[in-house]
Amino acid sequence: MSLVRGKNGYKFIASNPIELLGLAKIYEFKGEPKTDEIPYWWRVIDEKVRDKLIEKLFLDD
């Protein structure tokens, strides 16, 4: 079973709600892809950017 949700014309497809939430958060963090032809636009390769994303996702209260 796949979960499908859309936002701003993009479809997010995931196997479970946690994956879907992760995709949505990465989309919010990185923004829309610069072009339509970028495969894996959601990947975070830069370690500094990855660390910032992890900090935003797991804020200490």
N, C-alpha and C positions, 0 to 999 in steps of 0.2 A: 504494500500500500504506500502511495506517495501523497504527501501533502503539497498543495500548490496554492500559493498566494501571490498577489501582484501588488506592485507599487510603482507609480510613475511610468507605467508601460513595461516594466520588467516583471518576468515571472520567476518566482523563487520556488524550487522544487526540492523537497527533502524527504527522507525516510521517516523522520519522527519530529515532534515539536521542538526538541532541543536543537537539532540541526537547522530547522527553519528559523528559529530565533537567532542562531549564530550567523546565518546568511544575512538576515535583516540587519543585525548589528554591524557586520562588516560593511554592508552597503551604506549604512548611516555614517560610518567612520570614514570610508574611502570616497564616498560620493559616487556619482554615476560614472561609468566608463567614458573615457575621452572619445572613443570611436566605437562603432558597432562591431568591428572586426577583432577585438581583443579577446582571445581565449583566456579563460581562467582569470578574468579581471579582478576577482575577489581575493586572489592570493596576496599574502603579505610576505614579501621576500626580505625586505630590509629589516635587520634585527632591531634597530631603534624604533621603527614604526611598529613592529610587532610588540615590543615592550610597552609602547604607549597604548596600543589596543588592549593588551592584557590588563594594564592598569585601569583603563576605563571599564572593562568588563567586571573586574573583581575589586571594586573599591572597598577599602576597609572602612567600616562604620565607626 
